[in-house]
Amino acid sequence: MIGRLLVAAPLLQEESFRRSVVFVVDDTPDGTLGVILNRPLGMPVDEVVTDWGAYASEPAVMFSGGPVGVGSGIALGVVGPGEPPPGWSPLEGLDPHLGLDGIGVVDLDGPPQVLGGALGAFRVFAGYAGWTEGQLAGEIAEGAWYVVDAVADDVFTTAPEGLWPRVLRRQGGDMALLSTYPDDPTMN
């Protein structure tokens, strides 16, 4: 499931995940880890991880990656073909057919002047979304999440607030119809 999106169903109203789009960065028998792509925090990257702000993709702010480990950060970046720079690690188990070549995890302890210039896109997330063994599968079976393919533009979108309806719309069929689901159905 690495490199796929978990798109919250309209009826998932838990505040942490309401209308969220989660990019899966790790999936093992022990559990699944991802970052929420559409929760910009408005705090400039430089205010949290000094010297990395110049390399951050627009909007160049921190993102809330999820409700777990909010005191830690996960950074994703894209590198071009060739020898990967030190401090960048590819996503292990990423399906090459997804077209997400070059997306990986960035070590924020590395020198930004060396690694930052090699990044074609870069985003920092405070915290992450995590599920223990079998937990996510149960939530998917209950209809809380739709699992769809990601595109690189989802991960580094310049318009994160509109990501949820855009991802649903491009799926076509019933999911495209769900993209118009009102934010508050009682106001319909």
Secondary structure, DSSP 4 states (H G I P E B T S, - for coil): -TTEEEEE-TT---TTTTT-EEEEEEEETTEEEEEESS-EEEEEGGGTSTT-GGGPPSS-EEEE--SEEEEEEEEEEEE-SSSPPTTEEEPTT--GGGS-TTEEEE-TTS-HHHHGGGEEEEEEEEEEEEEETTHHHHHHHTTSEEEEE--HHHHT-S-GGGHHHHHHHHH-HHHHHHTT--SSGGG-
